[in-house]
Amino acid sequence: MKEIDLRSDTVTRPTKEMLQAIMTAEVGDDVYKEDPTVNELERKLADMFGKDEALFFPTGSMTNQAAIKLHTQPGEQLICDKWAHVYNYEGGGVSFNSGVSCKLVDGDRGMITAEQVEESINPPDFYHSPLTTLVCLENTTNKGGGACYDLEEMKRIREVCNKHELGLHLDGARLFNALVKKGESPKDYGKIFDTISVCLSKGLGTPMGSVLIGDSRIMKNAIRIRKVLGGGMRQVGFMAAAGVYALDHHVERLAKDHERATEIAEVLEEQNYVGKVEPVETNIVIFYLQNESMEDEFMKHLADSNIRISNMGQGKLRIVTHLDYTEEMHQRFLETLRKIII
Ligand SMILES: *Cc1c(COP(=O)(O)O)cnc(C)c1O
C-alpha cells in the first residue's frame, strides 16, 4: 500500500517533466551572477510582481531573515502576528541575525489588522522602548491554517506603514495559494509590499528554493546579506530551472489542492471522533479530535493504512494537500477517515 504523506506540501518529489527541465538547464556561477537560468528566474519573478529585482535563496527562512536584516538595525522592533513563521519557526533568527525583537499581535488565524498594527507601534520619540521599523505579514498563514488576507486590509496596513515610516515585508511562502484562491494579481502585492519572499518548494513542488523580490532601493544590499548568511550558491541554475518550470506549470493546479482540502474537511466534520475543524481556505486543514486522549489511537489507525499527517501539539492536527497527493490517494484517505472508529 503506497504511503500517503499529508504532513506538508514540502514532501513532493520533482515530476518527470521538472527533472527534464533540471537536466537540460544552462548554468553558470551564480555568485558571479553568471548563471543564466537563475537570472531568468529572478527576472521572471521581479516582472511578475512589478518590482525592480529578485534574488534566489536556498530556503524561505533565509529570504525572510535577509529581508528583516535589510529593513532593520540591531535594537529595533518588528511587528508580527503571534503565530508568525518569522517568530516561531526560524530558530530565533530575528534576534540572532538582526538583533531585533518582535512585538506580537493577537491576530485572527495568523492575520492582523491595520488598527492592531497602529496600536503596536512604539512612539518613536520615547527612547526607552525599541524603535519600531518593520511590519511582517504572512499570506497564506501557516499556523493559521492557510488563511488568506483581505487585499483591502493589507492596503490599510500599507497606509499605516507609510504614515509611520515603517517597512512592510510579506512572508509569501504560500503566496501562490492565496493568488489562485482569491484570483488576485502578483502586481497588487508588488504595490503594497516593500519586499516579498516566495517559496518554490512548497505547493509548487521544486526540491528547494525561495526568492526575495523588491525594489532596487532596498535590494541593493541583499546580495551581501545573502553572502553573510552563507546563501551564495554556484551552479544553482539546475534548481532555478525547476522554479521556472513550476511557475509555468504548477500554479493553476493549486486549485485542485484547495478543492481536496475542502473535501477532507467536509468528511472530518461528519465523523464522531472529530471535534472542531478550522475553516479551510486553501490547502491546509487544521482540526481537533473530540478529546486529546484519542490522538494516539487515531494516529495509529492512519499509520496502519500507511497515512501520515502532522501533530502540531495542544490537540492541533494538520493535513496539507499537495502535488503528489493523487485522486486515488484522496479517495483512499477519505474512505479511511470514514471507517475509523474510536
Ligand atoms: C515554510 C515556510 C517558510 C520557509 O521555510 P523553509 O523551510 O526555510 O523554506 C517561511 N514562512 C512560512 C509561512 C512557511 O510556511
PDBQT file of the ligand as one rigid body, heavy atoms in Angstrom, charges set to zero:
ROOT
HETATM    1  C1  LIG A 401       7.763  27.038   5.009  1.00  0.00    +0.000 C 
HETATM    2  C2  LIG A 401       7.642  28.461   5.390  1.00  0.00    +0.000 A 
HETATM    3  C3  LIG A 401       8.742  29.324   5.353  1.00  0.00    +0.000 A 
HETATM    4  C4  LIG A 401      10.126  28.901   4.929  1.00  0.00    +0.000 C 
HETATM    5  O1  LIG A 401      10.547  27.691   5.346  1.00  0.00    +0.000 OA
HETATM    6  P1  LIG A 401      11.885  26.983   4.858  1.00  0.00    +0.000 P 
HETATM    7  O2  LIG A 401      11.678  25.613   5.324  1.00  0.00    +0.000 OA
HETATM    8  O3  LIG A 401      13.010  27.690   5.492  1.00  0.00    +0.000 OA
HETATM    9  O4  LIG A 401      11.964  27.095   3.347  1.00  0.00    +0.000 OA
HETATM   10  C5  LIG A 401       8.533  30.638   5.700  1.00  0.00    +0.000 A 
HETATM   11  N1  LIG A 401       7.326  31.091   6.051  1.00  0.00    +0.000 NA
HETATM   12  C6  LIG A 401       6.240  30.304   6.086  1.00  0.00    +0.000 A 
HETATM   13  C7  LIG A 401       4.919  30.877   6.454  1.00  0.00    +0.000 C 
HETATM   14  C8  LIG A 401       6.358  28.960   5.765  1.00  0.00    +0.000 A 
HETATM   15  O5  LIG A 401       5.271  28.173   5.807  1.00  0.00    +0.000 OA
ENDROOT
TORSDOF 0
